[in-house]
């Protein structure tokens, strides 16, 4: 799994525990196992990362709906 997906999945897990404004970059990189540099190269903000993960989840839901039709 690439660093972007690892950060996205970590963000998803952390958001089940607390609101976005309470999640630090340090906590995110620790949870995802990527470096701070990887985060900085990939996302401009935590909000951008949360948006990326939200869109990833929605895309997965669309696939489930289509497959059930």
N, C-alpha and C positions, 0 to 999 in steps of 0.2 A: 504494500500500500504506500502511495506517495505521501509526502509531507503535507500537502494541501488537504488530502482526505483525512489524514490522521488528526490534523487540527480541527477539521470540520466535525469529525466524530467526537473529539474531546469537547468541543464547544457544545454539542448536543447533550452530552452527559452532564456537563457543568450547569447548563441551563435548566436541567431537571431539579437541581439543588438550590439555585439562587438566581436572582435577576442579573441581566447582563451588566448593569452598572456596578455590580459587586464582584465581578470576575476580573482578575488582573491578568495582564499578559504573562507574568511570571507563573501564575497558577495554570494558565492555559498551556504554556510550553512544557511545564512539568507533567501535566496530565497527558499531553500528546506525545511526549518523548522527542520533540524536535527542538532545535536550537532557537534562540531569540533571533539570530540572523535569518533563519529560514522563515520565521513569522514576518519579520520586517521586509523581506524580499517578496513575500506572497500577498500580504494584506496591508492596506493603508491604515486600518483601524479594526478594533474589535467589532464594531457595528458592521463593517464590510464582511468580516468572517461570519458573523451570525446570519447575515443576509445570504451568503453563499450556502451555509448549511440549511437554512430554511428552504431555499430553492432546490437543493439536493433532495430534501425530504419530500417536497411537493412533486418532483419529477418521479420519485419512487411510487408515490400514491397514484399518479396518473397511469403508470405502468400496471399497477394492480387493478385499477378500474377497467382499463382496456382489456386486460387478460380475462376478466370475469364476464365480459359481454359476449 
